[in-house]
């Protein structure tokens, strides 16, 4: 319990929540459960494009918040 009250533990738990939210975003926003693709290679490429779209979206959001 003492360890749970430290700032480092709280920081780690907030990072965990962020990581666990990523699959949920991909399912809700990018609809990865129902991709109109057949084949392993094509599905990997399709998913990679969706990941890149998510990263670009985050980049633009952070640049906008920074005021650059």
PyMOL commands that set and color helices and strands:
alter all, ss='L'
color gray80, all
select helices_A, chain A and resi 3-5+7-28+32-34+40-66
alter helices_A, ss='H'
color red, helices_A
deselect
rebuild
show_as cartoon
